Amino acid sequence: MKLEKWIKIMEEIAPCNLAQDYDNVGLLIGTEKEIGKVLVALDLSVPVAEEAIAEKVDLVLTHHPVFFHPVKRMLPDDPDTAAAYKLIRNGIGMYAAHTNLDACEGGVNDAIAESLGLEEISSLREDGIGRIGVLKESIPFLSFITVCEAVFHTKVYSYGAKDRMVKTVGIVGGAGGDMISDAADKKCDVFITGEMRHHEAVQAGFYNMPCIVAGHYQTEVLVIKKLIARLQEYGNSVKYIESSVEKSPLTIL
């Protein structure tokens, strides 16, 4: 498949105009190859780049971009450019779908909502970031924590009374701690995100908003298989591989 055609497909799934102004999405490393094999991951790390080389892929598709800030030099021993350097040396391209994949239909937050079995899904904010959904029946907060730990395959941090009943759920995958007020405005019974800073956790107390903080990687990795499935709907001329080396950079020992 020609690169231009593949990009058009990605633009149909996650239009770049949905990305936040600060973001850096789209084709970030070009390639002269036709696209026949794509490695999909959350991040372009050195292990992922090495996997791409070993798998002889033509393109790496990631959620998180590289080059958020201007790059003045491309070095193999610089953490900001080491992985990209490996791809460039091997003629492998890279494409990133970040906040546009968060906001689009079927993206990160819809993947979370689906995994939790939520219904009546709507956007948390007008820009499409975040989702609201409802459980089939109200359950105690402590029981819902157990559900989340099973879905995200991790222990979670939480704020809230364990016997409080929850039904309406607000979701922002990744770093969404700054959207607690949005969840409160929409009368959510609980707010789920991947990261939350200390002062944001304090705000949760102000709003009396039960929160579950499940990890940046854990809340976003759910989209990978669903994104691959959507891409495969456009035909089988491209083979997609989910990274087998990628894992959360932070673990609980």
Residue, then its C-alpha position, 0 to 999 in steps of 0.5 A: m500500500k502506498l504511504e499516502k493511501w495508508i495515511k488517508i486511512m488513518e485520517e479517516i479513523a483519527p482525523c488530525n484536526l481532532a488533535q489538541d493545539y499543543d500536539n504533534v501528530g501525523l507522519l513524523i518520520g517519512t519512508e520511501k517504502e510501500i507499507g506492507k507491515v506495521l508495528v503498533a505501540l504506545d511509545l517509540s522507545v528504543p526496544v520498540a525501534e529494535e523490534a521494528i527493525a527485527e520484524k522488518v516493518d515499514l512503519v511504526l504506528t504509535h499513540h504518543p508522538v516524538f519531537f514535542h520540542p524542536v530537535k537540534r541534533m539527531l544522536p543515537d545516545d540522546p534519549d529524545t532521538a535514540a529510537a528515531y535515529k534507529l528507524i531513520r537509519n533503517g528506512i522505517g517510518m513513524y506515524a503518531a495518533h495522540t489526542n486525535l485518537d483520544a477524541c475520535e470515535g472508537g479511540v482510547n476513551d471509547a476502548i475504556a468505556e467498552s472494556l468496562g461495559l458502559e452504556e449511553i456513551s457521550s463526550l465529557r468535553e466539547d472537544g471530544i476528550g473524555r467520555i461519560g457512560v453508565l453501568k447497567e446497575s449501581i454498585p459500591f465504589l469498592s466493588f467498582i475498584t475491583v472491576c477496574e483492577a481486572v480491566f486494567h490489570t493493575k492495582v489502582y490508587s483511589y479517592g472516595a468512600k468505599d460504600r458510595m454507590v456509583k453508576t455514572v462514570g467519567i473517563v479520561g485515558g492517560a493524563g486526565g487529572d485536570m478534568i476532575s471539574d468536568a466530571a463534577d460538572k457532568k454529575c459523574d459518580v466516579f472519575i477514572t484516569g491514568e495519571m493525577r497530580h497531587h493538587e488534582a487529587v486534593q481537588a477531588g476532595f473539594y468536589n467530593m468526586p470518587c476517583i480511580v487512578a489506574g496508570h497512564y499505560q494501563t488506561e491507554v494500551l486497551v486501544i491497541k488491539k481495537l485500533i489494529a482491528r479497525l485498520q484491518e477492516y480496510g483490507n489485508s494488504v497490510k499486516y499489523i503487529e502489536s508490540s511484544v516488547e512494550k510494557s509499562p515503564l512503571t510497575i508495582l514490585 
